[in-house]
Amino acid sequence: MAPGKIRAALVRIIPHPCATAWAAVRRGLVRLGRGLLAGIGSNCPVCEGAARAGLLCEACAQDALRQSAARRCPRCALRLGATQAGKHGGLCVDCALHPPAFAQTVAAFDYADPFDALIGRYKGARRHVVASALAQALGQAVRAADARSGTGLASIDAVVPIPASRASLKQRGFNPAGELARGLSRRFELRLLRSVLRRRHDGAARQASLTRREREAAALDAYVCARRLDGLRIALVDDVMTTGSTADAAARALLAAGAASVTVWVAARTPKSF
């Protein structure tokens, strides 16, 4: 058989490009690895009870799911009181008066007992393995939000983490939002654009030490995109949302780069802005 006919025959037998085939193999290996790890016993990182593969136990997972489904502002996921829910079209006061650039926020739980300790161990104690438990909690919150509205996962093309500052990377050795985004991209089989969003500069003060207005001022024009994102629907991932100013600034940079929309996925939402 002539070489040209052999190549044509092989194309018909193996219709997918090598890169696509290898990607399928990698996804299969990841699923196999998850299946093996799922059988390994461990302690729940929240309550220390019996769990599997470093994930939350069933009770803590359900507690997080109840928190995620609490009455919240659909724009920034701030938990609303009973008297607030019927005002401003269901939005919190801040989102009603000053709408952020992102369209929606899904939060796994409130930044309060007992889950604030989980965030503390993740970031302060450098236990980046906790990212699996956080991805589990946030993943179930995203699926639940998708089931309620029907606009969650189907409207996402890629996952982008909030970049860490150089000082944070030096202190912790990893980007908390980056590890969380990686876990979510694998869980939902979405593209991970790890380095597309960049900081214009690193502020000297840590976010936790700033007031609300100082946070908002520091976030202005803080991010830039390294490439065009024309038409992509982005899930912007962070570990904690406090005032929403960081997510707003990052979302503006993504939209300026051509993103069609930005939805925020965050592990913890502070119960109130400050």
N, C-alpha and C positions, 0 to 999 in steps of 0.2 A: 504494500500500500504506500502511496506517495506520502511524503512528510506533511503536506498540506491537508490531506484527507485524514491523517492520523490526528493532527491537531484539532480538526473540526469534530472528529468523533469524540475526542477527550472533552471538548467543550460541552458537547451534548450530554456526556456521562457525568461530568462535574460542572454543573451550571453556575456554581457560586465562585466568586473570586477567592483566592487564598486568604486574604485578609478577613473576609466574611466568615470563611470556614473556621479559621483559627479563633475568631471572636466567639463563635458558637461553641467551640471546644472549651475555651476559657470559662464561658458561662456555665457549661456543664460541670466543669471541675469545681467552680465556686459553689454550685448547688450541692455537689457531692460532699465538699468540705463542710458545708453548713449542716448537712444531714448527719455527718459523723460527729461534729461538735455538739449537736443537739442532744446527743445521748450522754454527754459528760456532765456529771453533777457538779454544782457549784453553789455558793451562797448568794442570795439576792443582794445586790449592792446597796439597797435601801434599808431593808429590815433584817438582813443576815439570815433569813429563812432559806429553806431548800429551794433551789432553782436549777436551771440548766444552762450550760454554755455561757456563764457570765451575764445572763439576761435577768430581767426582773421576774420575781415570782408571780404567780397568777393573781394573788391578792393585790400586790403593788401595781401590776399592769392594769388591773381593773380600776384601781384608785386613780391612776393617771388618766385613764380614759374618761372617767367621770369628770375629772377636772377639765379636760380638754373640751368636753361637751357642755360646760357651764355656760350661762348667759354671758356672752362676750360681744364686744364691738367687732363686727365682721371685718373692719378695715385694719385694726391694729391688735385685736385679740385681748384688749383690756377687759378684765372681768367687770361686769356692770351690776349695780345694785338693782333691786326690784323697782325703785322709783326712777332709775335712769333708763331702763330698757325701752319704755314707750316714748321717749323723747328723741328728737333729732333724727328721726327715721331709723332708730335702732343703733345709731352711731354714738360713740362717746363725744363729749363736748369738743375735745381737741380735733378729732377727725372731721366733725361737722363744720367747725370754723376754719380749720386749716388742713384740708385733705392732703395726705401724704402721696408721694409718687407711686407707691405700690398699691395694688388693687385689693389685696386680701392678705390676712395673716392667719396661719394655723399654728397654735401653740399646744405643746404636749401637756403642760401643767403650769401652775403658778410657781413663781420663785418664792416659795414659802415652805415651812416644815411639812413633810419630811424631805421633799425633793431638792430644796436648796442645799442640803448637805451633800446630795449626789453631785450637784454642779461644783460644789466646793472641792470634793475629792477629785473630780475630773480635772479641774483647772489648777487648784492650789497644790494638790498632792501629786500632780503629774501622772495620774492614773488614766492614761489615754485609752486603756482597755474598756473603760466605762462608756466609751463612745458606742459600743454595741447596744448597751441598755438604753442609752438616750435615743439611738436610731430606732430601737424597738418601740419606745414610747411615742416618739414623734411620727413614726411610720403608721402606727395604729390610729393616731389622731388624724393624719392626712387621709387615710382610708375612710374613717368615720365622716370626716367633712365632705369627702367625695360622695359618699352614700347619701348624705343629707342634701347636697346642692347639685351633684352631678357635674360639677365644673372643676374638680380638683386635679386628679392625675391625668385625665384626658386632655387638659389644657396646658400641660407642661412638656417642653421639649428638652430642657437641659437644667442641670443643677449647678449653681455657682455659690461658693462659700464667701463669707466676708473675710477679707485678708487680715492676718494678724500683723501687728506692728513689729518692727525689728526687736524692740525691747522685750515684747511678749514672747517672741520666738526664742530669744536668748535665754529668758528666764525659764520657760516651760519646756522648750525643746520640740514643740509641735504646735500646730494651729488647731485649737479646739473646734472651731467652725469647719475647718477643712476635713478633720477626721469624721465629724458628724455627717458632712455632705457626702463623703465617700461611702459611708455606710448606707445612706439613703439612696444614692445612685445605684448601688448594687442591689439593694432591696427591691427597687422599682425598675431596674434595668434601664436607667436613664443616662444620658451623656453627662459626664462630669467635666466641667470647664474650670479646672482648679486655679489657673493663674491668669484668667482673662480679666479679672477685676484687680486693680492695683491702687495702692495708696499714693497720693501725691506727695505727702510728707508725713512724718511721724511726730505727733505732739509729745511734749515732754511729760505732761500730766496723764495719769491713768484715768480712764473713764469713770471708775468707781469713786474717784476723789472729786469729781466735778458736780456742780449744781446742774439743774435742768437747762437753764439758759446757757451755761458754759458748755454743756454737751452739744447743744444745738449750734452754737457758734463754732465749736471745734470741728463739727461734722460738715460744715458748709464747704462745698467744693473739695472734699477730702479724697474723692475717688475718681479714677479714670479707667476706661477700658482699653486693653491692649490690642483689641481687634474688633471688627464689625460683628454685630449680632443680628443682622437684618432678618426680621420676621420671627425670631426665636422667642418662645414663651418661656420665661425663666423662673425657676424656683430659687430664691435667694435664701441661703441657710446661715443661721447664727445660733449660738448656744443660749444667749440671754438677750431679751429685748427689755430695755428700761424705759426710755422715753420714745423710742422709735426714730430718733434723729439719725442714728447711724444707718439704719435700714433705708430711711428716706433718701439720704445722700447717695448711698450705693445704688438704689433704684433709679435715681436721676441719671447717674452715670451709665447704667445699663440701657436706659431708654434713649439717652443721647447717642449711644452706639448702635441704635436701630432695633433694640429688642421690642417685640410687639406688646409685651405685658410683663409685669413682675409680681409674683406672689411670694410672700415671705413664709418660710417654715422655720420656726424657732422652738427650741426645747422648752425654755422657761420664759414666762412673761411676768414681770413684776406686777403685784396686785394693784398698785397705783403708781402713777407717774410722780417723780420728784425732781 
